Amino acid sequence: MTKKRTLGIALSTLGIAFSSAIGAFVAILSDLLQKKDASALLALSGVMRDYFWRGFTPLAGMCLFLAISVIIAFIFKVDTAQRAFVRGLAIVSLIMLGTPYNPPHTLLQMPPGRLATGGTAVETLPPGPDVSASLTGFAQSSPAPPLLPVHVQLITSNHRPVSDLTVTLFNPSTLKTIGSLRSATEEFTFFTGAGDYLFRVVAPGYSIVTYPLHVQSGQRNLVKIILQATWVPIAIQRFFVNP
């Protein structure tokens, strides 16, 4: 009887831990699907990279959230799997609701129908109304050295058009976000200062691509990337992407 009772307690404990972890995972996945780049998981990963370990990935962040949910389930002595699931779901949801999000600066884009053909600084381009208005807002938010055009051409492996994609620039040394933009076409131009960057493309239905980008004055800064079609949702891919 003692062995059976011990085994029963052990199975009950494992069931509570597993249920709490499942609840936390549901909350994490929901957060990624709804908030995308604004998710608490990505915010936590960024903080951990800044202060503890540069190699901290969203997958490690997920494991940390799951561990927290399991520990709290035992601290508050949850006695059933159902209550453990709800507790894990609620705790992680509260953490996510309380996580602030500072959206990255929006990268300046060339107005539709105008494509950059050289490495000329943006100040020397013909001052169209859209460009002038965008530059005014950009200058007010963050004074910067001359901006250079970067032309992007994306090719999909299944030869289908991309309807919605997000591009993000990161500092390769600190892995902090410099700026981002959204585009509905596979070919577009944006502006940034000369230097080295990590250039990321996220498009539903395709694998996330991170590309080392070197922007230089006096030459055409052209980026050509092939997007590989995949069935893996973007939310799941984010677990394995750093930053």
MDAnalysis code that builds the backbone (N, CA, C; Angstrom):
import MDAnalysis as mda
import numpy as np

u = mda.Universe.empty(729, n_residues=243, atom_resindex=np.repeat(np.arange(243), 3), trajectory=True)
u.add_TopologyAttr("name", ["N", "CA", "C"] * 243)
u.add_TopologyAttr("resid", np.arange(1, 244))
u.add_TopologyAttr("resname", ["MET", "THR", "LYS", "LYS", "ARG", "THR", "LEU", "GLY", "ILE", "ALA", "LEU", "SER", "THR", "LEU", "GLY", "ILE", "ALA", "PHE", "SER", "SER", "ALA", "ILE", "GLY", "ALA", "PHE", "VAL", "ALA", "ILE", "LEU", "SER", "ASP", "LEU", "LEU", "GLN", "LYS", "LYS", "ASP", "ALA", "SER", "ALA", "LEU", "LEU", "ALA", "LEU", "SER", "GLY", "VAL", "MET", "ARG", "ASP", "TYR", "PHE", "TRP", "ARG", "GLY", "PHE", "THR", "PRO", "LEU", "ALA", "GLY", "MET", "CYS", "LEU", "PHE", "LEU", "ALA", "ILE", "SER", "VAL", "ILE", "ILE", "ALA", "PHE", "ILE", "PHE", "LYS", "VAL", "ASP", "THR", "ALA", "GLN", "ARG", "ALA", "PHE", "VAL", "ARG", "GLY", "LEU", "ALA", "ILE", "VAL", "SER", "LEU", "ILE", "MET", "LEU", "GLY", "THR", "PRO", "TYR", "ASN", "PRO", "PRO", "HIS", "THR", "LEU", "LEU", "GLN", "MET", "PRO", "PRO", "GLY", "ARG", "LEU", "ALA", "THR", "GLY", "GLY", "THR", "ALA", "VAL", "GLU", "THR", "LEU", "PRO", "PRO", "GLY", "PRO", "ASP", "VAL", "SER", "ALA", "SER", "LEU", "THR", "GLY", "PHE", "ALA", "GLN", "SER", "SER", "PRO", "ALA", "PRO", "PRO", "LEU", "LEU", "PRO", "VAL", "HIS", "VAL", "GLN", "LEU", "ILE", "THR", "SER", "ASN", "HIS", "ARG", "PRO", "VAL", "SER", "ASP", "LEU", "THR", "VAL", "THR", "LEU", "PHE", "ASN", "PRO", "SER", "THR", "LEU", "LYS", "THR", "ILE", "GLY", "SER", "LEU", "ARG", "SER", "ALA", "THR", "GLU", "GLU", "PHE", "THR", "PHE", "PHE", "THR", "GLY", "ALA", "GLY", "ASP", "TYR", "LEU", "PHE", "ARG", "VAL", "VAL", "ALA", "PRO", "GLY", "TYR", "SER", "ILE", "VAL", "THR", "TYR", "PRO", "LEU", "HIS", "VAL", "GLN", "SER", "GLY", "GLN", "ARG", "ASN", "LEU", "VAL", "LYS", "ILE", "ILE", "LEU", "GLN", "ALA", "THR", "TRP", "VAL", "PRO", "ILE", "ALA", "ILE", "GLN", "ARG", "PHE", "PHE", "VAL", "ASN", "PRO"])
u.atoms.positions = np.array([
    [0.818, -1.209, 0.000],
    [0.000, 0.000, 0.000],
    [0.853, 1.262, 0.000],
    [1.986, 1.189, 0.742],
    [2.849, 2.360, 0.830],
    [3.433, 2.711, -0.525],
    [3.878, 1.672, -1.267],
    [4.446, 1.919, -2.594],
    [3.389, 2.474, -3.544],
    [2.171, 1.892, -3.462],
    [1.104, 2.382, -4.340],
    [0.738, 3.823, -4.001],
    [0.733, 4.129, -2.730],
    [0.408, 5.505, -2.319],
    [1.487, 6.472, -2.772],
    [2.746, 6.056, -2.619],
    [3.865, 6.905, -3.068],
    [3.802, 7.141, -4.561],
    [3.497, 6.051, -5.310],
    [3.382, 6.174, -6.765],
    [2.232, 7.090, -7.138],
    [1.126, 6.972, -6.412],
    [-0.019, 7.826, -6.699],
    [0.275, 9.291, -6.450],
    [1.000, 9.582, -5.369],
    [1.382, 10.968, -5.058],
    [2.306, 11.521, -6.127],
    [3.256, 10.659, -6.557],
    [4.206, 11.091, -7.589],
    [3.496, 11.406, -8.900],
    [2.547, 10.540, -9.285],
    [1.802, 10.770, -10.528],
    [0.934, 12.014, -10.423],
    [0.336, 12.214, -9.245],
    [-0.485, 13.405, -9.044],
    [0.365, 14.667, -9.136],
    [1.566, 14.604, -8.558],
    [2.477, 15.757, -8.615],
    [2.892, 16.057, -10.041],
    [3.221, 15.007, -10.785],
    [3.604, 15.199, -12.194],
    [2.427, 15.752, -12.997],
    [1.230, 15.260, -12.704],
    [0.054, 15.743, -13.425],
    [-0.196, 17.222, -13.182],
    [-0.031, 17.662, -11.940],
    [-0.211, 19.073, -11.607],
    [0.843, 19.929, -12.303],
    [2.100, 19.459, -12.262],
    [3.179, 20.206, -12.916],
    [2.943, 20.298, -14.425],
    [2.548, 19.182, -15.034],
    [2.312, 19.159, -16.477],
    [1.135, 20.054, -16.852],
    [0.066, 20.003, -16.076],
    [-1.113, 20.821, -16.366],
    [-0.802, 22.306, -16.252],
    [-0.032, 22.668, -15.226],
    [0.349, 24.069, -15.058],
    [1.210, 24.541, -16.228],
    [2.135, 23.685, -16.670],
    [3.006, 24.034, -17.796],
    [2.202, 24.179, -19.083],
    [1.211, 23.301, -19.283],
    [0.359, 23.398, -20.472],
    [-0.428, 24.704, -20.465],
    [-0.947, 25.078, -19.302],
    [-1.667, 26.345, -19.211],
    [-0.778, 27.528, -19.548],
    [0.451, 27.498, -19.042],
    [1.398, 28.571, -19.336],
    [1.747, 28.597, -20.822],
    [1.910, 27.417, -21.426],
    [2.247, 27.357, -22.854],
    [1.128, 27.932, -23.713],
    [-0.106, 27.643, -23.350],
    [-1.252, 28.201, -24.087],
    [-1.234, 29.726, -24.020],
    [-0.917, 30.267, -22.828],
    [-0.860, 31.722, -22.672],
    [0.275, 32.317, -23.510],
    [1.420, 31.649, -23.520],
    [2.570, 32.133, -24.295],
    [2.253, 32.130, -25.785],
    [1.688, 31.031, -26.262],
    [1.370, 30.922, -27.686],
    [0.322, 31.952, -28.094],
    [-0.668, 32.152, -27.250],
    [-1.696, 33.161, -27.528],
    [-1.083, 34.551, -27.594],
    [-0.159, 34.835, -26.679],
    [0.516, 36.134, -26.655],
    [1.315, 36.370, -27.931],
    [2.013, 35.334, -28.394],
    [2.799, 35.457, -29.628],
    [1.896, 35.661, -30.840],
    [0.789, 34.940, -30.893],
    [-0.116, 35.049, -32.033],
    [-0.789, 36.409, -32.100],
    [-1.144, 36.965, -30.951],
    [-1.876, 38.224, -30.919],
    [-0.961, 39.440, -31.014],
    [0.165, 39.422, -30.277],
    [0.997, 40.617, -30.174],
    [2.232, 40.578, -31.065],
    [2.620, 39.402, -31.538],
    [3.775, 39.250, -32.423],
    [5.027, 39.879, -31.798],
    [5.590, 40.914, -32.424],
    [6.821, 41.520, -31.903],
    [6.625, 42.188, -30.552],
    [5.387, 42.450, -30.175],
    [5.117, 43.100, -28.892],
    [4.894, 42.092, -27.776],
    [5.113, 40.813, -28.029],
    [4.834, 39.792, -27.022],
    [5.777, 39.906, -25.832],
    [5.274, 39.501, -24.670],
    [6.067, 39.548, -23.449],
    [7.248, 38.588, -23.521],
    [7.076, 37.488, -24.237],
    [8.165, 36.516, -24.360],
    [9.376, 37.145, -25.039],
    [9.149, 37.881, -26.115],
    [10.258, 38.527, -26.827],
    [10.847, 39.658, -25.993],
    [9.985, 40.354, -25.237],
    [10.484, 41.416, -24.362],
    [11.378, 40.833, -23.268],
    [10.941, 39.728, -22.667],
    [11.749, 39.072, -21.639],
    [13.082, 38.606, -22.209],
    [13.040, 38.036, -23.412],
    [14.275, 37.561, -24.039],
    [15.248, 38.711, -24.260],
    [14.723, 39.873, -24.665],
    [15.572, 41.040, -24.878],
    [16.229, 41.501, -23.587],
    [15.462, 41.521, -22.492],
    [16.014, 41.936, -21.196],
    [17.099, 40.963, -20.735],
    [16.852, 39.682, -20.886],
    [17.831, 38.681, -20.467],
    [19.107, 38.769, -21.299],
    [18.960, 39.083, -22.591],
    [20.155, 39.255, -23.436],
    [20.952, 40.482, -23.009],
    [20.252, 41.555, -22.641],
    [20.923, 42.798, -22.281],
    [21.689, 42.685, -20.966],
    [21.135, 41.942, -20.000],
    [21.700, 41.973, -18.650],
    [22.346, 40.667, -18.191],
    [22.044, 39.551, -18.848],
    [22.558, 38.281, -18.339],
    [23.360, 37.495, -19.374],
    [22.724, 37.128, -20.477],
    [23.390, 36.239, -21.444],
    [22.933, 36.599, -22.852],
    [23.899, 36.925, -23.699],
    [23.558, 37.361, -25.047],
    [22.908, 36.261, -25.869],
    [23.196, 35.019, -25.540],
    [22.632, 33.908, -26.301],
    [21.249, 33.477, -25.847],
    [20.618, 34.277, -24.965],
    [19.295, 33.925, -24.453],
    [18.270, 34.032, -25.579],
    [17.592, 32.932, -25.880],
    [16.626, 32.884, -26.980],
    [15.191, 32.879, -26.448],
    [14.204, 33.156, -27.299],
    [12.810, 33.039, -26.870],
    [12.461, 31.642, -26.363],
    [13.138, 30.605, -26.886],
    [12.896, 29.245, -26.398],
    [13.302, 29.135, -24.933],
    [14.439, 29.738, -24.574],
    [14.863, 29.760, -23.176],
    [13.880, 30.562, -22.327],
    [13.357, 31.648, -22.903],
    [12.359, 32.443, -22.194],
    [11.095, 31.641, -21.929],
    [10.683, 30.836, -22.913],
    [9.506, 30.001, -22.726],
    [9.742, 28.999, -21.594],
    [10.926, 28.378, -21.572],
    [11.241, 27.423, -20.506],
    [11.203, 28.096, -19.136],
    [11.672, 29.349, -19.075],
    [11.638, 30.097, -17.815],
    [10.198, 30.350, -17.379],
    [9.340, 30.752, -18.304],
    [7.930, 30.970, -17.989],
    [7.269, 29.679, -17.492],
    [7.577, 28.567, -18.162],
    [6.984, 27.289, -17.758],
    [7.440, 26.898, -16.362],
    [8.720, 27.110, -16.082],
    [9.248, 26.782, -14.753],
    [8.575, 27.631, -13.678],
    [8.389, 28.912, -13.970],
    [7.724, 29.809, -13.006],
    [6.302, 29.337, -12.726],
    [5.591, 28.955, -13.771],
    [4.201, 28.518, -13.588],
    [4.124, 27.251, -12.751],
    [5.049, 26.314, -12.963],
    [5.058, 25.067, -12.191],
    [5.384, 25.345, -10.727],
    [6.384, 26.195, -10.486],
    [6.772, 26.525, -9.109],
    [5.625, 27.188, -8.359],
    [4.946, 28.126, -9.013],
    [3.832, 28.832, -8.362],
    [2.678, 27.877, -8.059],
    [2.465, 26.871, -8.943],
    [1.396, 25.902, -8.705],
    [1.633, 25.151, -7.403],
    [2.901, 24.873, -7.077],
    [3.203, 24.156, -5.839],
    [3.280, 25.093, -4.639],
    [3.691, 26.328, -4.870],
    [3.723, 27.296, -3.762],
    [2.322, 27.517, -3.204],
    [1.324, 27.617, -4.113],
    [-0.046, 27.854, -3.681],
    [-0.838, 26.550, -3.500],
    [-0.128, 25.408, -3.562],
    [-0.702, 24.097, -3.259],
    [-1.967, 23.805, -4.063],
    [-1.830, 23.857, -5.376],
    [-2.945, 23.492, -6.251],
    [-3.138, 21.978, -6.149],
    [-4.376, 21.524, -5.953],
    [-4.595, 20.103, -5.682],
    [-5.194, 19.320, -6.840],
    [-5.575, 19.990, -7.921],
    [-6.117, 19.270, -9.079],
    [-5.451, 19.769, -10.363],
    [-5.465, 18.898, -11.374],
    [-4.854, 19.257, -12.655],
    [-5.587, 20.429, -13.303],
    [-6.914, 20.477, -13.147],
    [-7.686, 21.563, -13.745],
    [-7.292, 22.911, -13.143],
    [-7.167, 22.952, -11.818],
    [-6.778, 24.196, -11.170],
    [-5.341, 24.573, -11.519],
    [-4.492, 23.581, -11.678],
    [-3.104, 23.855, -12.062],
    [-3.040, 24.480, -13.456],
    [-3.864, 23.973, -14.376],
    [-3.909, 24.521, -15.736],
    [-4.338, 25.988, -15.699],
    [-5.409, 26.259, -14.947],
    [-5.906, 27.634, -14.852],
    [-4.877, 28.542, -14.189],
    [-4.187, 28.031, -13.160],
    [-3.187, 28.837, -12.461],
    [-2.017, 29.171, -13.391],
    [-1.545, 28.174, -14.145],
    [-0.453, 28.435, -15.091],
    [-0.857, 29.430, -16.159],
    [-2.088, 29.285, -16.669],
    [-2.605, 30.205, -17.683],
    [-2.715, 31.618, -17.126],
    [-3.219, 31.748, -15.900],
    [-3.454, 33.061, -15.310],
    [-2.161, 33.771, -14.954],
    [-1.203, 33.035, -14.367],
    [0.045, 33.661, -13.933],
    [0.815, 34.227, -15.114],
    [0.986, 33.439, -16.157],
    [1.725, 33.916, -17.326],
    [0.965, 35.038, -18.022],
    [-0.357, 34.955, -18.061],
    [-1.155, 36.024, -18.676],
    [-0.974, 37.340, -17.931],
    [-0.930, 37.283, -16.594],
    [-0.717, 38.492, -15.803],
    [0.658, 39.097, -16.079],
    [1.664, 38.245, -16.195],
    [3.013, 38.729, -16.508],
    [3.009, 39.425, -17.865],
    [2.329, 38.840, -18.812],
    [2.301, 39.390, -20.163],
    [1.523, 40.692, -20.228],
    [0.431, 40.767, -19.466],
    [-0.344, 42.006, -19.451],
    [0.440, 43.150, -18.831],
    [1.302, 42.833, -17.881],
    [2.071, 43.871, -17.202],
    [3.379, 44.212, -17.870],
    [3.682, 43.577, -19.001],
    [4.938, 43.846, -19.706],
    [4.767, 45.013, -20.669],
    [5.490, 46.110, -20.461],
    [5.364, 47.258, -21.375],
    [6.007, 46.961, -22.716],
    [5.563, 47.656, -23.735],
    [6.130, 47.483, -25.073],
    [6.446, 48.838, -25.668],
    [7.696, 49.016, -26.042],
    [8.123, 50.236, -26.720],
    [8.352, 49.911, -28.191],
    [7.443, 50.326, -29.058],
    [7.582, 49.965, -30.472],
    [8.850, 50.553, -31.068],
    [9.544, 49.786, -31.924],
    [10.761, 50.306, -32.542],
    [10.459, 51.432, -33.510],
    [11.463, 52.254, -33.750],
    [11.317, 53.348, -34.703],
    [10.956, 52.784, -36.079],
    [10.055, 53.454, -36.769],
    [9.652, 53.022, -38.104],
    [10.682, 53.481, -39.119],
    [11.207, 52.551, -39.885],
    [12.192, 52.886, -40.909],
    [11.541, 53.706, -42.020],
    [12.250, 54.709, -42.484],
    [11.761, 55.551, -43.567],
    [11.752, 54.757, -44.868],
    [10.607, 54.769, -45.580],
    [10.464, 54.050, -46.829],
    [10.337, 55.003, -48.000],
    [10.764, 54.541, -49.168],
    [10.544, 55.281, -50.397],
    [9.070, 55.187, -50.761],
    [8.427, 56.301, -51.130],
    [7.023, 56.248, -51.541],
    [6.825, 55.275, -52.689],
    [5.664, 54.636, -52.798],
    [5.394, 53.682, -53.883],
    [5.651, 54.306, -55.247],
    [6.232, 53.503, -56.123],
    [6.490, 53.965, -57.471],
    [7.851, 54.605, -57.660],
    [8.611, 54.794, -56.547],
    [9.939, 55.379, -56.660],
    [10.932, 54.405, -56.054],
    [11.902, 53.974, -56.826],
    [12.885, 53.016, -56.361],
    [14.268, 53.641, -56.400],
    [15.025, 53.426, -55.343],
    [16.386, 53.964, -55.293],
    [17.295, 53.149, -56.195],
    [18.185, 53.817, -56.900],
    [19.080, 53.117, -57.821],
    [20.541, 53.274, -57.445],
    [20.850, 54.022, -56.413],
    [22.250, 54.209, -56.057],
    [22.443, 54.373, -54.580],
    [23.689, 54.620, -54.167],
    [23.994, 54.785, -52.760],
    [24.012, 56.225, -52.342],
    [23.223, 57.066, -53.006],
    [23.192, 58.489, -52.696],
    [22.448, 58.748, -51.403],
    [22.952, 59.673, -50.601],
    [22.271, 60.004, -49.350],
    [20.892, 60.551, -49.634],
    [19.956, 60.322, -48.728],
    [18.572, 60.692, -48.970],
    [18.401, 62.202, -49.115],
    [19.287, 63.000, -48.502],
    [19.159, 64.448, -48.620],
    [19.319, 64.941, -50.051],
    [19.982, 64.159, -50.919],
    [20.237, 64.600, -52.289],
    [19.154, 64.119, -53.252],
    [18.155, 63.360, -52.754],
    [17.097, 62.878, -53.620],
    [16.105, 63.999, -53.913],
    [15.403, 63.931, -55.053],
    [14.384, 64.938, -55.343],
    [13.372, 65.007, -54.206],
    [13.080, 66.202, -53.678],
    [12.244, 66.334, -52.478],
    [10.760, 66.206, -52.769],
    [10.302, 64.980, -53.031],
    [8.873, 64.749, -53.217],
    [8.133, 65.029, -51.928],
    [6.852, 65.315, -51.995],
    [6.094, 65.674, -50.784],
    [6.088, 64.583, -49.728],
    [5.972, 63.317, -50.173],
    [5.938, 62.218, -49.200],
    [7.276, 62.067, -48.504],
    [8.370, 62.187, -49.280],
    [9.705, 62.056, -48.706],
    [9.971, 63.190, -47.738],
    [9.600, 64.418, -48.123],
    [9.855, 65.572, -47.270],
    [9.110, 65.446, -45.945],
    [7.852, 65.018, -46.013],
    [7.064, 64.877, -44.789],
    [7.650, 63.807, -43.889],
    [8.093, 62.681, -44.492],
    [8.661, 61.605, -43.702],
    [9.963, 62.027, -43.067],
    [10.769, 62.766, -43.822],
    [12.064, 63.202, -43.297],
    [11.884, 64.174, -42.148],
    [10.855, 65.026, -42.234],
    [10.627, 65.984, -41.163],
    [10.331, 65.272, -39.856],
    [9.438, 64.250, -39.932],
    [9.116, 63.486, -38.729],
    [10.304, 62.717, -38.215],
    [11.096, 62.179, -39.125],
    [12.273, 61.415, -38.722],
    [13.294, 62.301, -38.040],
    [13.511, 63.491, -38.573],
    [14.509, 64.390, -38.000],
    [14.116, 64.833, -36.606],
    [12.805, 65.039, -36.390],
    [12.349, 65.461, -35.081],
    [12.531, 64.366, -34.043],
    [12.361, 63.105, -34.459],
    [12.413, 62.026, -33.492],
    [13.842, 61.606, -33.178],
    [14.741, 61.675, -34.150],
    [16.096, 61.205, -33.901],
    [17.057, 61.778, -34.941],
    [17.815, 62.836, -34.598],
    [18.805, 63.375, -35.526],
    [19.805, 62.291, -35.900],
    [20.129, 62.185, -37.179],
    [20.992, 61.102, -37.634],
    [21.867, 61.579, -38.781],
    [22.948, 60.856, -39.052],
    [23.771, 61.176, -40.218],
    [22.988, 60.897, -41.498],
    [23.538, 61.298, -42.658],
    [22.817, 61.098, -43.923],
    [22.319, 59.674, -44.084],
    [21.079, 59.549, -44.541],
    [20.477, 58.238, -44.719],
    [20.691, 57.744, -46.138],
    [20.961, 56.468, -46.277],
    [21.237, 55.863, -47.576],
    [20.108, 54.915, -47.955],
    [19.754, 54.867, -49.238],
    [18.691, 53.958, -49.676],
    [19.189, 52.518, -49.742],
    [18.350, 51.610, -49.292],
    [18.611, 50.174, -49.393],
    [17.450, 49.555, -50.156],
    [17.757, 48.959, -51.286],
    [16.716, 48.370, -52.121],
    [16.628, 46.872, -51.829],
    [15.416, 46.390, -51.578],
    [15.195, 44.993, -51.196],
    [14.379, 44.287, -52.261],
    [14.856, 43.115, -52.665],
    [14.125, 42.262, -53.598],
    [13.978, 40.883, -52.956],
    [12.738, 40.464, -52.759],
    [12.457, 39.169, -52.148],
    [11.893, 38.216, -53.195],
    [12.386, 36.984, -53.185],
    [11.915, 35.949, -54.105],
    [11.403, 34.779, -53.266],
    [10.203, 34.322, -53.544],
    [9.642, 33.202, -52.786],
    [9.931, 31.883, -53.509],
    [10.212, 30.842, -52.734],
    [10.564, 29.547, -53.323],
    [9.399, 28.916, -54.072],
    [8.169, 29.266, -53.689],
    [6.992, 28.718, -54.381],
    [6.430, 29.681, -55.413],
    [7.151, 30.793, -55.631],
    [6.792, 31.787, -56.651],
    [5.416, 32.414, -56.415],
    [5.035, 32.499, -55.151],
    [3.782, 33.167, -54.808],
    [4.072, 34.559, -54.248],
    [3.173, 35.507, -54.466],
    [3.407, 36.868, -53.951],
    [3.278, 36.918, -52.433],
    [4.014, 37.817, -51.822],
    [3.942, 38.030, -50.379],
    [2.981, 39.192, -50.121],
    [1.963, 38.956, -49.332],
    [0.952, 39.987, -49.109],
    [1.222, 40.827, -47.866],
    [1.975, 40.287, -46.920],
    [2.207, 41.005, -45.660],
    [3.523, 40.534, -45.064],
    [4.490, 41.426, -44.956],
    [5.773, 41.045, -44.379],
    [6.282, 42.166, -43.481],
    [7.122, 41.782, -42.535],
    [7.729, 42.727, -41.602],
    [9.238, 42.640, -41.707],
    [9.873, 43.780, -41.810],
    [11.338, 43.860, -41.889],
    [11.837, 44.592, -40.651],
    [12.874, 44.059, -40.030],
    [13.434, 44.659, -38.826],
    [14.947, 44.735, -38.938],
    [15.509, 45.860, -38.518],
    [16.960, 46.033, -38.461],
    [17.420, 45.927, -37.013],
    [18.508, 45.170, -36.784],
    [19.089, 45.027, -35.459],
    [20.536, 45.496, -35.461],
    [20.988, 45.967, -34.324],
    [22.404, 46.252, -34.128],
    [23.109, 44.916, -33.918],
    [24.095, 44.550, -34.756],
    [24.720, 43.230, -34.637],
    [25.531, 43.046, -33.359],
    [25.937, 44.143, -32.735],
    [26.739, 44.046, -31.510],
    [25.876, 43.860, -30.265],
    [24.800, 44.645, -30.175],
    [23.944, 44.601, -28.986],
    [22.667, 43.790, -29.201],
    [22.347, 43.492, -30.473],
    [21.119, 42.783, -30.850],
    [19.859, 43.576, -30.515],
    [20.006, 44.884, -30.334],
    [18.846, 45.722, -30.070],
    [18.206, 46.168, -31.385],
    [16.886, 46.351, -31.342],
    [16.151, 46.751, -32.539],
    [16.418, 48.205, -32.879],
    [16.758, 48.464, -34.137],
    [16.999, 49.824, -34.610],
    [15.727, 50.401, -35.226],
    [15.030, 49.603, -35.985],
    [13.806, 50.068, -36.626],
    [13.141, 48.936, -37.376],
    [11.915, 49.172, -37.803],
    [11.175, 48.149, -38.540],
    [10.224, 48.811, -39.520],
    [9.714, 48.014, -40.426],
    [8.721, 48.493, -41.382],
    [7.876, 47.317, -41.835],
    [6.719, 47.633, -42.414],
    [5.853, 46.614, -42.991],
    [5.656, 46.918, -44.464],
    [5.568, 45.869, -45.266],
    [5.408, 46.039, -46.704],
    [4.451, 44.984, -47.234],
    [3.748, 45.342, -48.291],
    [2.822, 44.413, -48.929],
    [3.355, 43.927, -50.269],
    [4.591, 44.269, -50.587],
    [5.203, 43.857, -51.853],
    [6.562, 43.233, -51.596],
    [7.059, 42.487, -52.594],
    [8.351, 41.828, -52.462],
    [9.518, 42.745, -52.822],
    [9.215, 43.939, -53.317],
    [10.283, 44.853, -53.731],
    [9.987, 46.244, -53.171],
    [10.935, 46.777, -52.402],
    [10.734, 48.074, -51.771],
    [12.088, 48.669, -51.409],
    [12.078, 49.949, -51.040],
    [13.295, 50.670, -50.654],
    [13.079, 51.351, -49.312],
    [14.066, 51.227, -48.423],
    [14.019, 51.953, -47.160],
    [15.356, 52.659, -46.962],
    [15.436, 53.501, -45.927],
    [16.646, 54.301, -45.697],
    [17.208, 54.058, -44.301],
    [18.514, 54.032, -44.227],
    [19.199, 53.916, -42.940],
    [20.611, 54.463, -43.092],
    [21.302, 54.648, -41.971],
    [22.661, 55.151, -42.021],
    [23.657, 54.084, -42.449],
    [24.837, 54.525, -42.861],
    [25.886, 53.583, -43.244],
    [26.311, 52.760, -42.030],
    [26.646, 51.490, -42.271],
    [27.100, 50.633, -41.178],
    [26.671, 49.200, -41.372],
    [26.916, 48.388, -40.348],
    [26.572, 46.968, -40.376],
    [25.305, 46.723, -39.559],
    [24.458, 45.837, -40.070],
    [23.190, 45.528, -39.417],
    [22.877, 44.040, -39.557],
    [21.901, 43.603, -38.760],
    [21.223, 42.337, -38.996],
    [19.847, 42.689, -39.549],
    [19.528, 42.111, -40.677],
    [18.300, 42.440, -41.414],
    [17.393, 41.217, -41.377],
    [16.202, 41.360, -40.774],
    [15.311, 40.207, -40.630],
    [14.034, 40.411, -41.412],
    [13.610, 39.345, -42.092],
    [12.353, 39.355, -42.845],
    [11.423, 38.296, -42.263],
    [10.228, 38.718, -41.892],
    [9.213, 37.810, -41.354],
    [7.984, 37.895, -42.240],
    [7.621, 36.772, -42.851],
    [6.452, 36.728, -43.734],
    [5.672, 35.447, -43.451],
    [4.376, 35.530, -43.222],
    [3.566, 34.332, -42.971],
    [3.686, 33.333, -44.111],
    [3.902, 32.060, -43.747],
    [4.022, 31.022, -44.757],
    [5.442, 30.764, -45.201],
    [6.410, 31.535, -44.637],
    [7.801, 31.380, -45.035],
    [8.718, 31.373, -43.804],
    [9.874, 30.762, -43.949],
    [10.828, 30.718, -42.846],
    [11.373, 32.113, -42.579],
    [11.551, 32.434, -41.299],
    [12.147, 33.710, -40.924],
    [13.596, 33.744, -41.395],
    [13.991, 34.851, -42.013],
    [15.345, 34.990, -42.554],
    [16.060, 36.141, -41.846],
    [17.276, 35.886, -41.380],
    [18.120, 36.930, -40.812],
    [19.359, 37.054, -41.682],
    [19.614, 38.258, -42.168],
    [20.628, 38.479, -43.201],
    [21.599, 39.562, -42.717],
    [22.932, 39.317, -42.768],
    [23.889, 40.374, -42.412],
    [23.928, 41.443, -43.501],
    [23.693, 42.675, -43.125],
    [23.592, 43.765, -44.094],
    [24.674, 44.810, -43.840],
    [25.392, 45.158, -44.891],
    [26.396, 46.228, -44.819],
    [25.949, 47.350, -45.746],
    [25.658, 48.501, -45.173],
    [25.210, 49.663, -45.943],
    [26.385, 50.613, -46.100],
    [26.661, 50.985, -47.345],
    [27.837, 51.802, -47.646],
    [27.473, 52.926, -48.605],
    [28.060, 54.082, -48.385],
    [27.827, 55.223, -49.254],
    [28.588, 55.053, -50.564],
    [28.011, 55.569, -51.652],
    [28.695, 55.552, -52.935],
    [28.492, 54.296, -53.736],
    [27.662, 53.383, -53.263],
    [27.379, 52.176, -54.027],
    [25.908, 51.815, -53.875],
    [25.426, 50.952, -54.756],
    [24.024, 50.542, -54.655],
    [23.904, 49.480, -53.569],
    [23.122, 49.778, -52.576],
    [22.905, 48.835, -51.486],
    [21.681, 47.992, -51.830],
    [21.944, 46.810, -52.367],
    [20.891, 45.933, -52.862],
    [20.871, 44.641, -52.050],
    [19.680, 44.250, -51.606],
    [19.507, 43.013, -50.840],
    [18.571, 42.089, -51.620],
    [19.063, 40.894, -51.930],
    [18.240, 39.874, -52.587],
    [18.155, 38.665, -51.674],
    [16.936, 38.282, -51.314],
    [16.734, 37.173, -50.377],
    [15.680, 36.223, -50.939],
    [15.948, 34.925, -50.808],
    [14.965, 33.909, -51.188],
    [14.238, 33.453, -49.933],
    [12.926, 33.573, -49.924],
    [12.104, 33.119, -48.807],
    [11.654, 31.688, -49.059],
    [11.974, 30.801, -48.127],
    [11.614, 29.399, -48.262],
    [10.240, 29.142, -47.653],
    [9.341, 28.572, -48.450],
    [8.001, 28.268, -47.967],
    [8.067, 27.215, -46.859],
    [7.216, 27.359, -45.844],
    [7.174, 26.412, -44.740],
    [5.770, 26.363, -44.156],
    [5.443, 25.241, -43.536],
    [4.143, 25.091, -42.875],
    [4.211, 25.514, -41.407],
    [5.413, 25.769, -40.892],
    [5.581, 26.116, -39.478],
    [5.097, 27.545, -39.251],
    [4.147, 27.762, -38.351],
    [3.642, 29.119, -38.090],
    [4.745, 30.045, -37.568],
    [4.594, 31.327, -37.840],
    [5.571, 32.322, -37.383],
    [5.722, 32.280, -35.867],
    [4.618, 32.094, -35.143],
    [4.670, 32.076, -33.675],
    [5.594, 30.977, -33.169],
    [5.582, 29.816, -33.800],
    [6.462, 28.718, -33.391],
    [7.901, 29.005, -33.803],
    [8.085, 29.579, -34.991],
    [9.448, 29.898, -35.444],
    [10.141, 30.872, -34.511],
    [9.381, 31.778, -33.908],
    [9.979, 32.804, -33.044],
    [10.668, 32.199, -31.820],
    [10.252, 31.015, -31.416],
    [10.899, 30.380, -30.258],
    [12.389, 30.130, -30.519],
    [12.759, 29.932, -31.773],
    [14.106, 29.504, -32.096],
    [14.938, 30.601, -32.753],
    [14.418, 31.825, -32.733],
    [15.108, 32.945, -33.384],
    [15.713, 33.860, -32.336],
    [16.959, 34.253, -32.558],
    [17.636, 35.175, -31.636],
    [18.281, 36.275, -32.461],
    [17.940, 37.558, -32.295],
    [17.060, 38.069, -31.249],
    [15.590, 37.862, -31.615],
])
